[in-house]
């Protein structure tokens, strides 16, 4: 299904949760000098304009990155858990205005050390060409491989990475209900081949059976493979009947011990700053195998 374009959602509250979690995971893994392989299974275009195109149709950034950056622009006491994320977004812009939002591929690329590799997958026939062009503009381009391929079927072939140190970000659109099944099957295969890898799974919280049951299915998969997990969700409003995305979650398999502390600091702040109504809240649970 090729109707989905991430540009509609660039800079949304869901991106904020995903990306500040992602940055912490990468930086934790880079505390050791060994080479790191990172896989982004649904890369999109890599970077997005916030001032024209799809982002101006949805205006999701207004309740996301614009609101967050404006709040801390007036508040010098930015929590450390949010500061690095905001710095990375600002680094893609000139001056104080936010005109551009980096997606996961650009955020990861900016964090790469010389010994690290990034592997990007994208199937959308238009997005893949834009992604290749955007990645080609980066000084880190030689460390990045771009594949026009189905990441769910190709992932197991990349695992384990040569260094046995890796992070996999999985964030499909979930427009196709089969994505939930494909994701669960991919995780079973991935853990069989590379049980010690870090896996970060983003998902939308929707009034759909597959969405509601996904965290429990992932918990069962992690426990079956005797792996620790961390589950977090961010809801910015509770408006039944509204079609816009109001909440999303991250499920981490083999989370670093520092991640929960990182999110304990960040999540209440995100609820306060991004919350639209009294239904705004967060969830944070973990299990150590």
C-alpha positions in Angstrom: 0.0 0.0 0.0 1.6 3.2 -1.2 -0.7 5.9 0.0 1.3 6.6 3.2 3.8 9.4 3.1 5.6 10.1 6.4 5.9 13.8 5.4 2.3 14.2 6.6 3.4 13.3 10.1 6.9 14.8 10.3 7.6 16.5 13.6 4.4 15.1 15.3 4.2 14.0 18.9 4.8 10.4 17.6 8.1 11.5 16.0 9.2 13.2 19.2 8.7 10.0 21.2 10.3 7.8 18.6 13.3 10.1 18.0 14.3 11.0 21.5 14.2 7.3 22.3 16.2 6.4 19.2 18.9 9.0 20.0 19.4 7.6 23.5 19.7 4.0 22.2 22.3 4.9 19.6 24.4 7.0 22.0 24.3 4.2 24.6 25.5 1.6 22.1 28.3 4.0 21.1 29.7 4.1 24.6 31.8 1.1 23.5 34.2 1.6 20.6 33.1 -1.5 18.6 31.4 -1.0 15.2 27.7 -0.6 15.3 25.2 -1.6 12.6 21.8 0.2 12.6 18.9 -0.9 10.4 15.9 1.4 9.7 13.2 -0.8 8.2 10.9 1.9 6.9 13.1 4.9 6.2 10.8 7.3 4.3 12.4 10.2 2.5 14.9 10.9 5.3 14.2 14.6 5.8 11.1 16.7 5.4 10.1 20.3 4.8 7.8 21.8 7.5 6.9 24.9 5.5 5.5 23.4 2.3 4.2 20.1 0.9 2.5 17.4 2.9 3.5 18.7 6.3 1.5 21.9 5.8 -1.6 19.8 5.0 -1.7 17.8 8.3 -0.1 20.6 10.4 0.9 17.8 12.9 4.2 19.6 13.6 2.3 22.5 15.2 1.2 20.3 18.1 4.6 18.5 18.1 8.1 19.9 17.4 6.9 23.6 17.0 5.2 23.5 20.4 8.1 21.7 22.1 10.8 24.0 20.7 8.8 27.1 21.5 8.2 26.0 25.1 11.9 25.4 25.7 12.9 28.5 23.7 11.5 30.4 26.7 12.8 28.0 29.3 16.6 27.6 29.7 16.1 24.6 32.1 15.6 22.0 29.3 15.7 18.5 30.7 18.8 16.6 29.5 16.6 13.8 28.0 15.0 16.4 25.7 17.9 18.8 25.1 19.9 16.5 22.8 16.9 15.8 20.7 16.1 19.5 20.2 19.7 20.2 19.4 19.7 17.6 16.6 16.5 19.0 15.1 17.9 22.6 15.3 21.1 21.5 13.6 19.2 20.8 10.4 17.9 24.3 10.3 19.5 27.7 10.0 18.7 30.5 12.4 16.0 30.1 15.0 13.1 29.0 12.7 12.3 25.4 12.2 11.7 24.8 8.5 13.0 21.3 8.2 12.5 18.1 10.2 15.0 15.2 10.0 13.5 11.7 10.0 15.1 8.7 11.6 17.7 8.2 8.7 19.1 11.7 9.1 19.1 11.6 12.9 21.0 8.3 12.8 23.3 9.4 10.0 24.4 12.5 12.1 25.3 10.2 15.0 27.4 7.7 13.0 31.0 7.3 14.0 33.5 6.3 11.2 33.2 2.6 12.2 29.4 2.5 12.1 27.0 1.4 9.3 23.4 2.4 8.6 21.1 0.3 6.4 17.9 1.9 5.1 14.9 0.1 3.6 12.1 1.8 1.7 9.5 0.3 -0.7 7.5 3.4 -1.7 8.4 4.1 -5.4 8.6 7.9 -5.0 10.1 7.9 -1.5 13.0 5.7 -2.4 14.2 8.1 -5.1 13.9 11.0 -2.7 15.7 9.1 0.0 18.6 8.1 -2.3 19.0 11.8 -3.3 18.8 13.0 0.3 21.3 10.5 1.6 23.6 11.2 -1.3 24.0 14.8 0.0 25.3 13.7 3.4 29.0 13.4 4.2 28.2 10.1 5.9 26.8 8.7 2.6 29.5 6.1 2.1 28.5 4.5 5.5 24.9 4.2 4.4 23.3 1.5 2.3 19.8 2.1 0.8 17.6 -0.8 -0.3 14.4 -0.7 -2.4 13.2 -3.9 -0.8 10.8 -5.4 1.7 12.6 -5.1 5.0 10.5 -7.7 6.8 11.8 -10.4 4.4 15.3 -9.1 4.2 16.0 -8.3 7.9 17.0 -11.8 9.0 19.7 -11.8 6.2 21.4 -8.9 7.9 21.6 -10.5 11.3 23.7 -10.9 13.2 25.9 -8.0 12.0 29.7 -8.7 11.7 30.4 -6.9 15.0 27.6 -8.6 16.9 26.5 -5.1 17.9 23.3 -3.7 16.3 20.1 -1.7 16.6 17.0 -2.3 14.5 14.3 0.4 14.3 11.0 -0.9 13.0 8.3 1.6 12.2 6.0 0.7 9.4 2.9 2.7 8.5 0.5 -0.1 9.7 -1.9 1.0 6.9 -1.9 -2.6 5.8 -3.2 -4.7 8.7 -0.8 -7.4 7.6 2.1 -5.3 8.9 1.3 -6.4 12.4 1.7 -10.0 11.5 4.8 -9.3 9.4 6.3 -7.5 12.3 5.7 -10.3 14.8 7.1 -12.9 12.4 10.2 -10.7 11.7 10.8 -10.3 15.4 10.7 -14.1 16.0 13.2 -14.6 13.2 15.4 -11.8 14.3 15.7 -13.0 17.9 16.5 -16.5 16.8 19.4 -15.1 14.8 20.5 -12.2 16.9 19.1 -12.5 20.4 21.3 -9.8 22.0 20.4 -7.1 19.4 18.6 -3.9 20.4 15.1 -3.7 18.8 13.0 -0.5 18.9 9.5 -0.9 17.6 7.2 2.1 17.0 3.4 1.7 16.6 0.3 3.9 16.5 -2.4 3.5 19.1 -5.6 3.0 17.1 -9.1 1.7 17.7 -8.0 -1.5 15.9 -7.7 -4.9 17.4 -4.3 -5.5 15.9 -2.9 -2.3 17.4 -4.3 -2.9 20.9 -2.9 -6.4 21.1 0.5 -5.7 19.6 2.3 -4.8 22.9 1.1 -8.0 24.5 2.2 -10.1 21.5 5.7 -8.4 21.6 5.9 -9.1 25.4 5.2 -12.8 24.8 7.8 -12.9 22.0 10.5 -11.3 24.2 9.7 -13.5 27.2 9.8 -16.7 25.0 13.3 -15.7 24.0 14.2 -14.7 27.6 14.8 -11.1 26.7 14.1 -8.0 28.7 11.7 -5.4 27.4 10.5 -1.8 27.9 7.1 -0.5 26.8 6.2 3.2 26.7 3.2 5.1 25.3 2.5 8.8 24.9 -1.1 10.1 24.6 -1.6 13.8 23.9 -5.4 13.8 23.9 -8.4 11.6 24.2 -11.0 12.8 21.7 -13.1 9.8 20.6 -14.2 10.0 17.0 -11.3 12.2 15.8 -9.3 10.6 13.0 -6.0 12.2 13.8 -3.4 10.2 15.7 -3.7 10.9 19.4 -1.2 8.4 20.9 1.7 6.2 19.9 4.0 3.7 21.6 7.5 2.3 21.6 8.4 -1.2 22.5 12.1 -1.9 23.1 13.6 -5.4 23.3 16.9 -5.6 25.2 16.6 -2.0 26.5 19.7 -0.5 28.1 19.4 0.1 31.8 19.6 3.8 31.3 16.6 4.1 29.0 13.9 3.9 31.7 15.5 6.7 33.7 15.8 8.7 30.5 12.0 8.3 29.8 11.0 8.9 33.4 12.4 12.4 33.0 11.1 13.1 29.5 7.6 11.7 29.5 6.0 13.9 32.1 7.4 16.9 30.4 6.0 15.8 27.0 2.6 15.3 28.5 2.7 18.7 30.1 3.9 20.5 26.9 2.2 18.5 24.2 -1.0 17.6 26.0 -4.2 18.9 24.5 -6.8 17.9 27.1 -7.1 16.0 30.4 -6.7 12.7 28.6 -3.0 13.4 28.0 -0.9 10.8 29.8 2.0 8.3 29.4 2.7 4.7 30.1 6.0 3.2 31.1 6.5 -0.4 32.0 9.5 -2.7 31.9 10.5 -6.3 32.5 14.0 -7.7 33.2 14.6 -11.2 32.0 
